[in-house]
Amino acid sequence: MLNIATPRLSPAEWQDVQAALSAVANCGCAPPAAAGTLRSRIAHTVDSLIGPNKNGPVELPAHLSPVRDFLCETGRSRRIAERHIPTLAAQGFSRAQIEALALLGA
């Protein structure tokens, strides 16, 4: 568990955090396999045998990749992934919003 206090955010800031978390909720932490790789061929074979995984990761818009990467690394390390903070800040997230993302999403 992350050892940080609950950030103080305005209702609008909480809505932005919730929207970002909802947008990346079903994206998973592993990037999709590149076409032609062994992993993608195995996935294609499994899909043809048992059907595609309808609950699998969804396609993620490019601007949300930093949010997913931050949440995945924070979840794995159980610490705020500091190296992703500049990218998130450039997208308009405040430090308090980033801490809220970490608390709720990791």
Biotite code that builds the C-alpha atoms (Angstrom):
import biotite.structure as struc

atoms = struc.array([
    struc.Atom([0.000, 0.000, 0.000], chain_id="A", res_id=1, res_name="MET", atom_name="CA", element="C"),
    struc.Atom([1.179, 3.505, -0.783], chain_id="A", res_id=2, res_name="LEU", atom_name="CA", element="C"),
    struc.Atom([2.024, 5.582, 2.250], chain_id="A", res_id=3, res_name="ASN", atom_name="CA", element="C"),
    struc.Atom([0.728, 9.015, 1.204], chain_id="A", res_id=4, res_name="ILE", atom_name="CA", element="C"),
    struc.Atom([-2.107, 11.144, 2.547], chain_id="A", res_id=5, res_name="ALA", atom_name="CA", element="C"),
    struc.Atom([-5.327, 11.604, 0.633], chain_id="A", res_id=6, res_name="THR", atom_name="CA", element="C"),
    struc.Atom([-4.771, 14.682, -1.536], chain_id="A", res_id=7, res_name="PRO", atom_name="CA", element="C"),
    struc.Atom([-7.042, 17.710, -1.289], chain_id="A", res_id=8, res_name="ARG", atom_name="CA", element="C"),
    struc.Atom([-8.691, 18.251, -4.650], chain_id="A", res_id=9, res_name="LEU", atom_name="CA", element="C"),
    struc.Atom([-11.600, 20.299, -5.919], chain_id="A", res_id=10, res_name="SER", atom_name="CA", element="C"),
    struc.Atom([-14.626, 18.402, -7.259], chain_id="A", res_id=11, res_name="PRO", atom_name="CA", element="C"),
    struc.Atom([-13.487, 19.198, -10.816], chain_id="A", res_id=12, res_name="ALA", atom_name="CA", element="C"),
    struc.Atom([-10.008, 17.818, -10.097], chain_id="A", res_id=13, res_name="GLU", atom_name="CA", element="C"),
    struc.Atom([-11.522, 14.626, -8.661], chain_id="A", res_id=14, res_name="TRP", atom_name="CA", element="C"),
    struc.Atom([-13.642, 14.300, -11.815], chain_id="A", res_id=15, res_name="GLN", atom_name="CA", element="C"),
    struc.Atom([-10.509, 14.522, -13.965], chain_id="A", res_id=16, res_name="ASP", atom_name="CA", element="C"),
    struc.Atom([-8.839, 11.814, -11.864], chain_id="A", res_id=17, res_name="VAL", atom_name="CA", element="C"),
    struc.Atom([-11.920, 9.595, -12.092], chain_id="A", res_id=18, res_name="GLN", atom_name="CA", element="C"),
    struc.Atom([-12.149, 10.116, -15.868], chain_id="A", res_id=19, res_name="ALA", atom_name="CA", element="C"),
    struc.Atom([-8.496, 9.153, -16.338], chain_id="A", res_id=20, res_name="ALA", atom_name="CA", element="C"),
    struc.Atom([-8.888, 6.049, -14.166], chain_id="A", res_id=21, res_name="LEU", atom_name="CA", element="C"),
    struc.Atom([-12.040, 5.008, -16.017], chain_id="A", res_id=22, res_name="SER", atom_name="CA", element="C"),
    struc.Atom([-10.381, 5.494, -19.397], chain_id="A", res_id=23, res_name="ALA", atom_name="CA", element="C"),
    struc.Atom([-7.501, 3.148, -18.564], chain_id="A", res_id=24, res_name="VAL", atom_name="CA", element="C"),
    struc.Atom([-9.472, 0.677, -16.416], chain_id="A", res_id=25, res_name="ALA", atom_name="CA", element="C"),
    struc.Atom([-9.489, -2.189, -18.937], chain_id="A", res_id=26, res_name="ASN", atom_name="CA", element="C"),
    struc.Atom([-6.208, -1.521, -20.700], chain_id="A", res_id=27, res_name="CYS", atom_name="CA", element="C"),
    struc.Atom([-3.942, -3.849, -18.748], chain_id="A", res_id=28, res_name="GLY", atom_name="CA", element="C"),
    struc.Atom([-0.300, -3.234, -18.068], chain_id="A", res_id=29, res_name="CYS", atom_name="CA", element="C"),
    struc.Atom([1.241, -5.300, -20.839], chain_id="A", res_id=30, res_name="ALA", atom_name="CA", element="C"),
    struc.Atom([1.471, -3.717, -24.270], chain_id="A", res_id=31, res_name="PRO", atom_name="CA", element="C"),
    struc.Atom([-0.170, -5.742, -27.044], chain_id="A", res_id=32, res_name="PRO", atom_name="CA", element="C"),
    struc.Atom([2.067, -8.212, -28.827], chain_id="A", res_id=33, res_name="ALA", atom_name="CA", element="C"),
    struc.Atom([3.621, -7.004, -32.056], chain_id="A", res_id=34, res_name="ALA", atom_name="CA", element="C"),
    struc.Atom([2.237, -8.661, -35.180], chain_id="A", res_id=35, res_name="ALA", atom_name="CA", element="C"),
    struc.Atom([4.229, -11.700, -36.202], chain_id="A", res_id=36, res_name="GLY", atom_name="CA", element="C"),
    struc.Atom([5.812, -12.352, -32.818], chain_id="A", res_id=37, res_name="THR", atom_name="CA", element="C"),
    struc.Atom([5.514, -15.727, -31.148], chain_id="A", res_id=38, res_name="LEU", atom_name="CA", element="C"),
    struc.Atom([3.281, -14.184, -28.483], chain_id="A", res_id=39, res_name="ARG", atom_name="CA", element="C"),
    struc.Atom([0.879, -12.752, -31.079], chain_id="A", res_id=40, res_name="SER", atom_name="CA", element="C"),
    struc.Atom([0.773, -16.052, -33.011], chain_id="A", res_id=41, res_name="ARG", atom_name="CA", element="C"),
    struc.Atom([-0.037, -17.971, -29.820], chain_id="A", res_id=42, res_name="ILE", atom_name="CA", element="C"),
    struc.Atom([-2.733, -15.438, -28.931], chain_id="A", res_id=43, res_name="ALA", atom_name="CA", element="C"),
    struc.Atom([-4.228, -15.737, -32.427], chain_id="A", res_id=44, res_name="HIS", atom_name="CA", element="C"),
    struc.Atom([-4.222, -19.552, -32.176], chain_id="A", res_id=45, res_name="THR", atom_name="CA", element="C"),
    struc.Atom([-5.896, -19.477, -28.768], chain_id="A", res_id=46, res_name="VAL", atom_name="CA", element="C"),
    struc.Atom([-8.489, -16.984, -30.058], chain_id="A", res_id=47, res_name="ASP", atom_name="CA", element="C"),
    struc.Atom([-9.291, -19.253, -33.011], chain_id="A", res_id=48, res_name="SER", atom_name="CA", element="C"),
    struc.Atom([-9.709, -22.280, -30.728], chain_id="A", res_id=49, res_name="LEU", atom_name="CA", element="C"),
    struc.Atom([-11.746, -20.786, -27.889], chain_id="A", res_id=50, res_name="ILE", atom_name="CA", element="C"),
    struc.Atom([-12.810, -17.427, -29.244], chain_id="A", res_id=51, res_name="GLY", atom_name="CA", element="C"),
    struc.Atom([-11.394, -13.971, -28.580], chain_id="A", res_id=52, res_name="PRO", atom_name="CA", element="C"),
    struc.Atom([-11.188, -12.690, -25.027], chain_id="A", res_id=53, res_name="ASN", atom_name="CA", element="C"),
    struc.Atom([-14.000, -10.166, -24.937], chain_id="A", res_id=54, res_name="LYS", atom_name="CA", element="C"),
    struc.Atom([-12.808, -8.875, -21.576], chain_id="A", res_id=55, res_name="ASN", atom_name="CA", element="C"),
    struc.Atom([-9.217, -8.422, -22.700], chain_id="A", res_id=56, res_name="GLY", atom_name="CA", element="C"),
    struc.Atom([-7.354, -5.135, -22.838], chain_id="A", res_id=57, res_name="PRO", atom_name="CA", element="C"),
    struc.Atom([-8.927, -2.434, -24.972], chain_id="A", res_id=58, res_name="VAL", atom_name="CA", element="C"),
    struc.Atom([-7.097, -0.187, -27.402], chain_id="A", res_id=59, res_name="GLU", atom_name="CA", element="C"),
    struc.Atom([-5.714, 2.825, -25.545], chain_id="A", res_id=60, res_name="LEU", atom_name="CA", element="C"),
    struc.Atom([-5.504, 6.314, -27.075], chain_id="A", res_id=61, res_name="PRO", atom_name="CA", element="C"),
    struc.Atom([-1.900, 7.553, -27.164], chain_id="A", res_id=62, res_name="ALA", atom_name="CA", element="C"),
    struc.Atom([-2.512, 10.422, -24.735], chain_id="A", res_id=63, res_name="HIS", atom_name="CA", element="C"),
    struc.Atom([-3.574, 7.932, -22.043], chain_id="A", res_id=64, res_name="LEU", atom_name="CA", element="C"),
    struc.Atom([-0.506, 5.706, -22.329], chain_id="A", res_id=65, res_name="SER", atom_name="CA", element="C"),
    struc.Atom([1.425, 7.790, -19.760], chain_id="A", res_id=66, res_name="PRO", atom_name="CA", element="C"),
    struc.Atom([-1.421, 7.372, -17.263], chain_id="A", res_id=67, res_name="VAL", atom_name="CA", element="C"),
    struc.Atom([-1.450, 3.602, -17.785], chain_id="A", res_id=68, res_name="ARG", atom_name="CA", element="C"),
    struc.Atom([2.340, 3.393, -17.583], chain_id="A", res_id=69, res_name="ASP", atom_name="CA", element="C"),
    struc.Atom([2.354, 5.430, -14.361], chain_id="A", res_id=70, res_name="PHE", atom_name="CA", element="C"),
    struc.Atom([-0.336, 3.258, -12.767], chain_id="A", res_id=71, res_name="LEU", atom_name="CA", element="C"),
    struc.Atom([1.315, 0.004, -13.830], chain_id="A", res_id=72, res_name="CYS", atom_name="CA", element="C"),
    struc.Atom([4.744, 0.974, -12.524], chain_id="A", res_id=73, res_name="GLU", atom_name="CA", element="C"),
    struc.Atom([3.286, 2.408, -9.325], chain_id="A", res_id=74, res_name="THR", atom_name="CA", element="C"),
    struc.Atom([1.316, -0.785, -8.784], chain_id="A", res_id=75, res_name="GLY", atom_name="CA", element="C"),
    struc.Atom([4.327, -3.013, -9.378], chain_id="A", res_id=76, res_name="ARG", atom_name="CA", element="C"),
    struc.Atom([6.715, -1.036, -7.190], chain_id="A", res_id=77, res_name="SER", atom_name="CA", element="C"),
    struc.Atom([4.167, 0.077, -4.555], chain_id="A", res_id=78, res_name="ARG", atom_name="CA", element="C"),
    struc.Atom([5.776, 3.550, -4.794], chain_id="A", res_id=79, res_name="ARG", atom_name="CA", element="C"),
    struc.Atom([4.845, 6.558, -6.873], chain_id="A", res_id=80, res_name="ILE", atom_name="CA", element="C"),
    struc.Atom([6.557, 6.180, -10.249], chain_id="A", res_id=81, res_name="ALA", atom_name="CA", element="C"),
    struc.Atom([8.395, 9.510, -10.139], chain_id="A", res_id=82, res_name="GLU", atom_name="CA", element="C"),
    struc.Atom([9.832, 9.164, -13.646], chain_id="A", res_id=83, res_name="ARG", atom_name="CA", element="C"),
    struc.Atom([6.322, 9.473, -15.164], chain_id="A", res_id=84, res_name="HIS", atom_name="CA", element="C"),
    struc.Atom([5.350, 12.606, -13.226], chain_id="A", res_id=85, res_name="ILE", atom_name="CA", element="C"),
    struc.Atom([6.824, 15.149, -15.710], chain_id="A", res_id=86, res_name="PRO", atom_name="CA", element="C"),
    struc.Atom([4.814, 13.606, -18.554], chain_id="A", res_id=87, res_name="THR", atom_name="CA", element="C"),
    struc.Atom([1.609, 13.615, -16.514], chain_id="A", res_id=88, res_name="LEU", atom_name="CA", element="C"),
    struc.Atom([2.264, 17.195, -15.390], chain_id="A", res_id=89, res_name="ALA", atom_name="CA", element="C"),
    struc.Atom([2.746, 18.205, -19.028], chain_id="A", res_id=90, res_name="ALA", atom_name="CA", element="C"),
    struc.Atom([-0.713, 16.782, -19.711], chain_id="A", res_id=91, res_name="GLN", atom_name="CA", element="C"),
    struc.Atom([-2.165, 19.061, -17.041], chain_id="A", res_id=92, res_name="GLY", atom_name="CA", element="C"),
    struc.Atom([-2.267, 16.833, -13.959], chain_id="A", res_id=93, res_name="PHE", atom_name="CA", element="C"),
    struc.Atom([-1.258, 18.516, -10.705], chain_id="A", res_id=94, res_name="SER", atom_name="CA", element="C"),
    struc.Atom([0.937, 16.742, -8.165], chain_id="A", res_id=95, res_name="ARG", atom_name="CA", element="C"),
    struc.Atom([-2.154, 16.218, -5.979], chain_id="A", res_id=96, res_name="ALA", atom_name="CA", element="C"),
    struc.Atom([-4.030, 14.632, -8.895], chain_id="A", res_id=97, res_name="GLN", atom_name="CA", element="C"),
    struc.Atom([-1.075, 12.368, -9.630], chain_id="A", res_id=98, res_name="ILE", atom_name="CA", element="C"),
    struc.Atom([-1.025, 11.234, -6.003], chain_id="A", res_id=99, res_name="GLU", atom_name="CA", element="C"),
    struc.Atom([-4.783, 10.591, -6.197], chain_id="A", res_id=100, res_name="ALA", atom_name="CA", element="C"),
    struc.Atom([-4.243, 8.496, -9.338], chain_id="A", res_id=101, res_name="LEU", atom_name="CA", element="C"),
    struc.Atom([-1.593, 6.500, -7.495], chain_id="A", res_id=102, res_name="ALA", atom_name="CA", element="C"),
    struc.Atom([-3.792, 5.942, -4.445], chain_id="A", res_id=103, res_name="LEU", atom_name="CA", element="C"),
    struc.Atom([-6.887, 4.919, -6.381], chain_id="A", res_id=104, res_name="LEU", atom_name="CA", element="C"),
    struc.Atom([-5.396, 3.191, -9.385], chain_id="A", res_id=105, res_name="GLY", atom_name="CA", element="C"),
    struc.Atom([-2.350, 1.289, -8.248], chain_id="A", res_id=106, res_name="ALA", atom_name="CA", element="C"),
])
